[in-house]
Amino acid sequence: MIKVLVVDDSALMRRRIAEILTDAGFNVTTAPSGADALERLAAVDPDVVTLDVEMPGMDGLTCLRRIMIEHPKPVVMLSALTAEGAGVTLEALRLGAVEAVQKPNSGPVRSLAGIAGELVDTVRAAASSRPRRTLGLRERLKQTRARIAGEDFVEPFAPAPKAGSPVGDPADGDGVVLVGVSTGGPRTLEDILPALPAAFPWPVVVAQHMPPAFTNTLAKRLDEICALHVTEVAMPMPLQPGTVYIARGGADVTLSKRGSQRLVMPMPAAPELHWHPSVDRLVESALRVVPPERLAGVLLTGMGSDGAAAMADLAARGGRTIAESEESCVVFGMPQELIRRGGATVTLPSERIADQLVRWIPVPRRR
């Protein structure tokens, strides 16, 4: 039975969260504060910790830092904050939280009833996840750039006629990199996107499963640390080299063509699809407007199978795909399903994915 430690300063909230999780078959212990949770952590030895962001005394972020240093466990953050507090939630994910569940702002009993299914699914997925110790961004960038320089270079593996040949002519600038990611995504994107050079010739479109309040903040955070420009897709936008497009949370994103111009467009979430922004929908739309050999798909950490079917189809039609390997995944579900379908051109840990993209899509040399 999965053991969960619920940490929240509200007695009503603790009781209601415990009821939801107990009814779902979890063994639940509660703690009224961050300090109390740290004292109980070793004795309870939970499989998952749910942690409120806003608490008096020791707040959720401080408690999370201590947990990841002293007794690393999968942590799910619970936040009643909206767009104003999105930065706090993203910081929690960067510090090692597996996922964040946003509490609606209505009364606690009614609000939690609306997210009960999401909470149960997230906690269950977190129980099989791998908590990642926080490594400073500077250290991660140093490691990744050293690999690109050649210390741990990724050998090319390609379905193209000539092994290791680039995906088309990089001078054309008309290919697209498609990235799908879910649980553990913000931290994993920080392993990859900052390592791409400013002159990387193809635009990158990212479908990150995330609530709508968070993706604009995620885009701004990544824009600060990346050589490429990073922006949220809030309106139809032309695909431009040197740009990373983050799909708006809670909606979908597609590629389309207007005349000779390729566009990336926000779309209402398709009700028949379970996860949003949908990776499958993004890749399927890209295949309608870009030749498959001009596409590179990257499927990263996340529960479920979103993106696996479409990226397997992309690989079968002559495109190239990367599945994140189990060793670096927080949750291995999505890339594992791509591998199971035989659709992964290569399988790599997150810190080596930028290397492979640069080998496949080299930066044009200055004349």
Secondary structure as GFF3:
##gff-version 3
##sequence-region A 1 367
A	DSSP	beta_strand	3	7	.	.	.	ID=ss1
A	DSSP	alpha_helix	11	23	.	.	.	ID=ss2
A	DSSP	beta_strand	27	31	.	.	.	ID=ss3
A	DSSP	alpha_helix	34	44	.	.	.	ID=ss4
A	DSSP	beta_strand	48	52	.	.	.	ID=ss5
A	DSSP	alpha_helix	60	70	.	.	.	ID=ss6
A	DSSP	beta_strand	75	79	.	.	.	ID=ss7
A	DSSP	three_ten_helix	83	85	.	.	.	ID=ss8
A	DSSP	alpha_helix	86	95	.	.	.	ID=ss9
A	DSSP	beta_strand	99	102	.	.	.	ID=ss10
A	DSSP	alpha_helix	108	127	.	.	.	ID=ss11
A	DSSP	alpha_helix	137	149	.	.	.	ID=ss12
A	DSSP	three_ten_helix	170	172	.	.	.	ID=ss13
A	DSSP	beta_strand	176	181	.	.	.	ID=ss14
A	DSSP	alpha_helix	185	192	.	.	.	ID=ss15
A	DSSP	three_ten_helix	193	195	.	.	.	ID=ss16
A	DSSP	beta_strand	204	208	.	.	.	ID=ss17
A	DSSP	alpha_helix	215	225	.	.	.	ID=ss18
A	DSSP	beta_strand	229	233	.	.	.	ID=ss19
A	DSSP	beta_strand	237	238	.	.	.	ID=ss20
A	DSSP	beta_strand	243	247	.	.	.	ID=ss21
A	DSSP	beta_strand	252	258	.	.	.	ID=ss22
A	DSSP	beta_strand	261	267	.	.	.	ID=ss23
A	DSSP	alpha_helix	279	289	.	.	.	ID=ss24
A	DSSP	three_ten_helix	292	294	.	.	.	ID=ss25
A	DSSP	beta_strand	295	299	.	.	.	ID=ss26
A	DSSP	alpha_helix	308	316	.	.	.	ID=ss27
A	DSSP	beta_strand	320	324	.	.	.	ID=ss28
A	DSSP	alpha_helix	333	340	.	.	.	ID=ss29
A	DSSP	beta_strand	346	348	.	.	.	ID=ss30
A	DSSP	three_ten_helix	350	352	.	.	.	ID=ss31
A	DSSP	alpha_helix	353	360	.	.	.	ID=ss32
###
